[in-house]
Amino acid sequence: MSKREELRRKGNEIRERLQHGTYPVRERPRATTSIPGLRNYTGEAIFGAVWARSGLDIRYRMLATLSVLTSLQRLSQFQTYVHSALNLGLSAEEIQEVPIHCSLYAGFPSAVNSLELVHEAFRERGIEAPQTEVPEVSLEEMEARGRQLREQLFGAEGQQGYASALEDLAPDLRILTYQYGFGEIFFRPGLDLKSRVVCATAALTALRADGQLRNLLRAGPRVGLSKEEMVEVLIQTGGYAGYPAALNAISIAAEVLN
């Protein structure tokens, strides 16, 4: 068996595990299945060479992939991967939280668009949309716990760069990020802190938000993600955000994680 055939075999195993592309049921086959060589390319370069890699749990790979697709609004593919995430065993609540979390970076309209497709997938599968209550706290408490969490994630180095500029030029915007970003979204049920750092890292890589990505890379080891796992998150984004985005992120990781 050649190396390409071995990659293809691994890719087919991942596809089978995800039951990728089997939902929703289509009247006509996807156009990509009729283009010579394209299925082999995705099977080898994405599923075989990346998804099958060791170093990162497949659940985190799925969270990273969903984060890229919602952040870049690749909505058709996002819906396909929502079904694959369900096939993999991710809970409805976990999947629903991904576009909500990534709205911090890609904007709230991205969450609205993606959540429509998430709930459509749930209806197709007979899954009830999660209705977990989110405890409401005061703005003062949101800000206090947001400041504390940001310090926990980023440390003193996280106060430099764009954070320092915000303090000087737009302090109200910085307070909003403390309150509704770190103090609200990060505390929602459905995803643990480690999973949220994975989602944030993948989203910021896709959006090429270098300053913010630098901080999230610092956060990885602080929440229990190893250097290898953080690098694997970046590699996972390559097939979905484009290799230049992943390569750019890895160059930043080389400075931050070494």
C-alpha positions as a Markdown table, in Angstrom:
| # | Residue | x | y | z |
|---|---|---|---|---|
| 1 | Met | 0.0 | 0.0 | 0.0 |
| 2 | Ser | 1.4 | 3.4 | -1.0 |
| 3 | Lys | 1.6 | 6.3 | 1.4 |
| 4 | Arg | -1.3 | 8.0 | -0.4 |
| 5 | Glu | -3.4 | 4.9 | -0.2 |
| 6 | Glu | -2.6 | 4.7 | 3.5 |
| 7 | Leu | -3.7 | 8.3 | 4.0 |
| 8 | Arg | -6.9 | 7.6 | 2.0 |
| 9 | Arg | -7.6 | 4.5 | 4.1 |
| 10 | Lys | -7.2 | 6.6 | 7.3 |
| 11 | Gly | -9.4 | 9.3 | 5.8 |
| 12 | Asn | -12.1 | 6.9 | 4.9 |
| 13 | Glu | -12.1 | 5.5 | 8.5 |
| 14 | Ile | -12.6 | 9.0 | 9.9 |
| 15 | Arg | -15.4 | 9.7 | 7.4 |
| 16 | Glu | -17.0 | 6.5 | 8.4 |
| 17 | Arg | -16.7 | 7.4 | 12.1 |
| 18 | Leu | -18.3 | 10.8 | 11.5 |
| 19 | Gln | -20.8 | 9.4 | 8.9 |
| 20 | His | -19.7 | 12.5 | 7.1 |
| 21 | Gly | -22.1 | 13.8 | 4.4 |
| 22 | Thr | -24.8 | 11.3 | 5.2 |
| 23 | Tyr | -27.1 | 14.0 | 6.7 |
| 24 | Pro | -29.1 | 15.7 | 5.5 |
| 25 | Val | -30.4 | 13.2 | 3.0 |
| 26 | Arg | -30.0 | 14.7 | -0.5 |
| 27 | Glu | -32.1 | 14.0 | -3.6 |
| 28 | Arg | -29.0 | 14.5 | -5.8 |
| 29 | Pro | -25.3 | 13.7 | -5.0 |
| 30 | Arg | -23.0 | 16.5 | -4.1 |
| 31 | Ala | -21.3 | 18.2 | -7.1 |
| 32 | Thr | -17.9 | 17.5 | -5.5 |
| 33 | Thr | -18.4 | 13.7 | -5.8 |
| 34 | Ser | -18.4 | 13.9 | -9.6 |
| 35 | Ile | -15.2 | 16.0 | -9.9 |
| 36 | Pro | -12.2 | 13.7 | -10.6 |
| 37 | Gly | -9.7 | 13.5 | -7.8 |
| 38 | Leu | -11.4 | 15.9 | -5.4 |
| 39 | Arg | -12.8 | 13.3 | -3.1 |
| 40 | Asn | -9.3 | 11.7 | -2.9 |
| 41 | Tyr | -7.8 | 15.1 | -2.1 |
| 42 | Thr | -10.2 | 15.8 | 0.8 |
| 43 | Gly | -9.9 | 12.2 | 2.0 |
| 44 | Glu | -6.1 | 12.3 | 2.0 |
| 45 | Ala | -5.2 | 16.0 | 2.8 |
| 46 | Ile | -8.0 | 16.7 | 5.3 |
| 47 | Phe | -9.3 | 13.6 | 6.9 |
| 48 | Gly | -6.3 | 11.3 | 6.5 |
| 49 | Ala | -3.5 | 13.7 | 7.1 |
| 50 | Val | -5.1 | 15.9 | 9.7 |
| 51 | Trp | -8.2 | 14.4 | 11.4 |
| 52 | Ala | -6.4 | 11.1 | 11.9 |
| 53 | Arg | -3.4 | 12.7 | 13.6 |
| 54 | Ser | -2.6 | 11.9 | 17.2 |
| 55 | Gly | -2.0 | 14.7 | 19.7 |
| 56 | Leu | -5.6 | 16.1 | 19.9 |
| 57 | Asp | -8.8 | 14.4 | 20.9 |
| 58 | Ile | -11.2 | 14.1 | 18.0 |
| 59 | Arg | -13.8 | 16.0 | 20.0 |
| 60 | Tyr | -11.6 | 19.0 | 20.1 |
| 61 | Arg | -10.9 | 18.7 | 16.4 |
| 62 | Met | -14.6 | 18.9 | 15.8 |
| 63 | Leu | -15.1 | 21.9 | 18.0 |
| 64 | Ala | -12.2 | 23.6 | 16.2 |
| 65 | Thr | -13.7 | 22.8 | 12.8 |
| 66 | Leu | -17.2 | 24.1 | 13.7 |
| 67 | Ser | -15.6 | 27.2 | 15.1 |
| 68 | Val | -13.8 | 28.0 | 11.9 |
| 69 | Leu | -16.9 | 27.3 | 9.7 |
| 70 | Thr | -19.2 | 29.5 | 11.8 |
| 71 | Ser | -16.7 | 32.3 | 12.1 |
| 72 | Leu | -16.1 | 32.4 | 8.3 |
| 73 | Gln | -19.8 | 31.7 | 7.7 |
| 74 | Arg | -19.2 | 28.7 | 5.5 |
| 75 | Leu | -22.8 | 27.8 | 6.2 |
| 76 | Ser | -23.4 | 24.8 | 4.0 |
| 77 | Gln | -20.3 | 23.0 | 5.3 |
| 78 | Phe | -21.1 | 24.2 | 8.8 |
| 79 | Gln | -24.5 | 22.4 | 8.6 |
| 80 | Thr | -22.8 | 19.2 | 7.3 |
| 81 | Tyr | -20.4 | 19.2 | 10.2 |
| 82 | Val | -23.2 | 19.8 | 12.7 |
| 83 | His | -24.6 | 16.4 | 11.7 |
| 84 | Ser | -21.1 | 14.9 | 11.8 |
| 85 | Ala | -20.6 | 16.3 | 15.3 |
| 86 | Leu | -23.9 | 14.7 | 16.4 |
| 87 | Asn | -22.7 | 11.4 | 14.8 |
| 88 | Leu | -19.5 | 11.7 | 16.8 |
| 89 | Gly | -21.3 | 12.0 | 20.0 |
| 90 | Leu | -21.1 | 15.7 | 20.8 |
| 91 | Ser | -24.2 | 16.9 | 22.7 |
| 92 | Ala | -26.8 | 19.2 | 21.3 |
| 93 | Glu | -25.8 | 21.8 | 24.0 |
| 94 | Glu | -22.1 | 21.7 | 23.1 |
| 95 | Ile | -22.9 | 22.2 | 19.4 |
| 96 | Gln | -25.3 | 25.0 | 20.1 |
| 97 | Glu | -22.7 | 26.8 | 22.2 |
| 98 | Val | -20.0 | 26.9 | 19.5 |
| 99 | Pro | -21.5 | 29.7 | 17.4 |
| 100 | Ile | -22.6 | 31.6 | 20.5 |
| 101 | His | -19.0 | 31.6 | 21.8 |
| 102 | Cys | -17.5 | 32.4 | 18.4 |
| 103 | Ser | -19.9 | 35.4 | 18.0 |
| 104 | Leu | -17.4 | 37.2 | 20.4 |
| 105 | Tyr | -14.9 | 37.2 | 17.5 |
| 106 | Ala | -17.0 | 36.9 | 14.3 |
| 107 | Gly | -20.0 | 39.1 | 15.4 |
| 108 | Phe | -23.5 | 38.2 | 16.6 |
| 109 | Pro | -25.0 | 37.9 | 13.1 |
| 110 | Ser | -22.7 | 34.9 | 12.5 |
| 111 | Ala | -24.3 | 33.2 | 15.5 |
| 112 | Val | -27.8 | 34.0 | 14.3 |
| 113 | Asn | -27.1 | 32.5 | 10.9 |
| 114 | Ser | -25.4 | 29.4 | 12.3 |
| 115 | Leu | -27.9 | 28.7 | 15.0 |
| 116 | Glu | -30.7 | 28.6 | 12.4 |
| 117 | Leu | -28.8 | 25.7 | 10.8 |
| 118 | Val | -28.1 | 24.1 | 14.1 |
| 119 | His | -31.7 | 24.0 | 15.0 |
| 120 | Glu | -32.7 | 22.8 | 11.5 |
| 121 | Ala | -30.3 | 19.9 | 12.0 |
| 122 | Phe | -31.8 | 19.1 | 15.4 |
| 123 | Arg | -35.3 | 19.1 | 13.9 |
| 124 | Glu | -34.2 | 16.7 | 11.1 |
| 125 | Arg | -32.8 | 14.4 | 13.7 |
| 126 | Gly | -35.7 | 14.7 | 16.2 |
| 127 | Ile | -33.5 | 16.4 | 18.8 |
| 128 | Glu | -35.0 | 19.0 | 21.1 |
| 129 | Ala | -33.0 | 22.2 | 21.2 |
| 130 | Pro | -31.4 | 22.7 | 24.7 |
| 131 | Gln | -33.1 | 25.2 | 27.0 |
| 132 | Thr | -30.6 | 25.3 | 29.8 |
| 133 | Glu | -31.1 | 28.3 | 32.0 |
| 134 | Val | -28.3 | 30.8 | 32.2 |
| 135 | Pro | -28.2 | 32.4 | 35.7 |
| 136 | Glu | -28.4 | 36.2 | 35.5 |
| 137 | Val | -26.0 | 38.3 | 37.5 |
| 138 | Ser | -25.4 | 42.0 | 37.8 |
| 139 | Leu | -23.2 | 44.0 | 35.5 |
| 140 | Glu | -20.8 | 44.6 | 38.4 |
| 141 | Glu | -20.4 | 40.9 | 39.0 |
| 142 | Met | -20.0 | 40.2 | 35.3 |
| 143 | Glu | -17.2 | 42.7 | 35.1 |
| 144 | Ala | -15.5 | 41.5 | 38.3 |
| 145 | Arg | -15.5 | 37.8 | 37.2 |
| 146 | Gly | -14.6 | 38.8 | 33.7 |
| 147 | Arg | -11.5 | 40.7 | 34.8 |
| 148 | Gln | -10.6 | 37.8 | 37.1 |
| 149 | Leu | -11.0 | 35.2 | 34.3 |
| 150 | Arg | -9.0 | 37.3 | 31.8 |
| 151 | Glu | -6.1 | 37.6 | 34.3 |
| 152 | Gln | -6.3 | 33.8 | 34.8 |
| 153 | Leu | -6.2 | 33.1 | 31.1 |
| 154 | Phe | -3.7 | 35.6 | 29.9 |
| 155 | Gly | -1.6 | 36.8 | 32.9 |
| 156 | Ala | 0.2 | 40.1 | 33.0 |
| 157 | Glu | 1.4 | 39.8 | 29.4 |
| 158 | Gly | -2.2 | 39.9 | 28.3 |
| 159 | Gln | -2.5 | 43.6 | 29.4 |
| 160 | Gln | -0.1 | 44.7 | 26.7 |
| 161 | Gly | -0.7 | 45.6 | 23.0 |
| 162 | Tyr | -4.3 | 46.1 | 22.0 |
| 163 | Ala | -5.4 | 45.8 | 25.7 |
| 164 | Ser | -3.3 | 48.8 | 26.7 |
| 165 | Ala | -4.7 | 50.8 | 23.7 |
| 166 | Leu | -8.2 | 50.0 | 24.8 |
| 167 | Glu | -7.6 | 51.3 | 28.3 |
| 168 | Asp | -6.3 | 54.6 | 26.8 |
| 169 | Leu | -8.7 | 55.2 | 23.9 |
| 170 | Ala | -11.9 | 53.1 | 24.5 |
| 171 | Pro | -12.2 | 52.1 | 28.1 |
| 172 | Asp | -15.9 | 51.6 | 27.8 |
| 173 | Leu | -15.3 | 49.0 | 25.0 |
| 174 | Arg | -12.9 | 47.2 | 27.3 |
| 175 | Ile | -15.4 | 47.1 | 30.1 |
| 176 | Leu | -17.9 | 45.5 | 27.6 |
| 177 | Thr | -15.5 | 42.8 | 26.8 |
| 178 | Tyr | -15.0 | 42.1 | 30.5 |
| 179 | Gln | -18.7 | 42.0 | 31.1 |
| 180 | Tyr | -20.2 | 40.2 | 28.1 |
| 181 | Gly | -17.2 | 38.4 | 26.8 |
| 182 | Phe | -15.2 | 37.1 | 29.7 |
| 183 | Gly | -17.9 | 37.6 | 32.3 |
| 184 | Glu | -20.9 | 36.3 | 30.4 |
| 185 | Ile | -20.1 | 34.1 | 27.4 |
| 186 | Phe | -17.2 | 32.2 | 29.0 |
| 187 | Phe | -19.5 | 31.4 | 32.0 |
| 188 | Arg | -22.4 | 29.9 | 30.0 |
| 189 | Pro | -23.2 | 26.2 | 30.5 |
| 190 | Gly | -22.6 | 23.8 | 27.7 |
| 191 | Leu | -18.8 | 24.0 | 27.1 |
| 192 | Asp | -16.1 | 23.8 | 29.7 |
| 193 | Leu | -13.2 | 26.3 | 29.8 |
| 194 | Lys | -10.8 | 24.1 | 27.9 |
| 195 | Ser | -13.3 | 23.6 | 25.1 |
| 196 | Arg | -13.9 | 27.4 | 24.9 |
| 197 | Val | -10.2 | 28.1 | 24.6 |
| 198 | Val | -10.1 | 25.6 | 21.7 |
| 199 | Cys | -13.1 | 27.3 | 20.0 |
| 200 | Ala | -11.6 | 30.7 | 20.5 |
| 201 | Thr | -8.2 | 29.7 | 19.2 |
| 202 | Ala | -9.6 | 28.2 | 16.1 |
| 203 | Ala | -11.9 | 31.2 | 15.4 |
| 204 | Leu | -9.1 | 33.8 | 15.9 |
| 205 | Thr | -6.9 | 31.7 | 13.6 |
| 206 | Ala | -9.5 | 31.7 | 10.9 |
| 207 | Leu | -10.2 | 35.5 | 11.3 |
| 208 | Arg | -6.4 | 36.2 | 11.4 |
| 209 | Ala | -6.9 | 38.3 | 14.6 |
| 210 | Asp | -3.2 | 38.0 | 15.5 |
| 211 | Gly | -3.2 | 40.2 | 18.6 |
| 212 | Gln | -6.0 | 38.3 | 20.2 |
| 213 | Leu | -4.7 | 34.9 | 19.0 |
| 214 | Arg | -1.4 | 35.6 | 20.8 |
| 215 | Asn | -3.3 | 35.9 | 24.1 |
| 216 | Leu | -5.4 | 32.8 | 23.5 |
| 217 | Leu | -2.2 | 30.8 | 22.8 |
| 218 | Arg | -0.9 | 31.8 | 26.2 |
| 219 | Ala | -4.2 | 30.7 | 27.7 |
| 220 | Gly | -3.9 | 27.1 | 26.5 |
| 221 | Pro | -1.4 | 25.8 | 29.0 |
| 222 | Arg | -3.2 | 27.7 | 31.8 |
| 223 | Val | -6.4 | 25.7 | 31.2 |
| 224 | Gly | -4.6 | 22.3 | 30.8 |
| 225 | Leu | -4.0 | 22.2 | 27.1 |
| 226 | Ser | -0.4 | 21.1 | 26.2 |
| 227 | Lys | 1.8 | 22.9 | 23.6 |
| 228 | Glu | 1.2 | 19.9 | 21.3 |
| 229 | Glu | -2.6 | 20.2 | 21.6 |
| 230 | Met | -2.5 | 23.9 | 20.9 |
| 231 | Val | -0.4 | 23.4 | 17.8 |
| 232 | Glu | -2.8 | 20.6 | 16.7 |
| 233 | Val | -5.7 | 23.0 | 17.0 |
| 234 | Leu | -3.9 | 25.4 | 14.6 |
| 235 | Ile | -3.1 | 22.5 | 12.2 |
| 236 | Gln | -6.8 | 21.5 | 12.3 |
| 237 | Thr | -7.9 | 24.9 | 10.9 |
| 238 | Gly | -5.8 | 24.6 | 7.8 |
| 239 | Gly | -8.2 | 22.7 | 5.6 |
| 240 | Tyr | -11.1 | 25.0 | 6.5 |
| 241 | Ala | -9.6 | 28.5 | 7.0 |
| 242 | Gly | -6.9 | 28.0 | 4.4 |
| 243 | Tyr | -3.3 | 27.0 | 5.0 |
| 244 | Pro | -2.0 | 30.6 | 5.0 |
| 245 | Ala | -4.1 | 31.3 | 8.1 |
| 246 | Ala | -2.8 | 28.1 | 9.9 |
| 247 | Leu | 0.8 | 28.9 | 8.9 |
| 248 | Asn | 0.4 | 32.5 | 10.1 |
| 249 | Ala | -0.9 | 31.2 | 13.5 |
| 250 | Ile | 1.9 | 28.7 | 13.9 |
| 251 | Ser | 4.5 | 31.4 | 13.4 |
| 252 | Ile | 2.8 | 33.3 | 16.3 |
| 253 | Ala | 2.7 | 30.1 | 18.3 |
| 254 | Ala | 6.5 | 29.6 | 17.8 |
| 255 | Glu | 7.0 | 32.9 | 19.6 |
| 256 | Val | 4.4 | 32.4 | 22.4 |
| 257 | Leu | 4.8 | 28.7 | 23.2 |
| 258 | Asn | 8.5 | 28.3 | 23.0 |
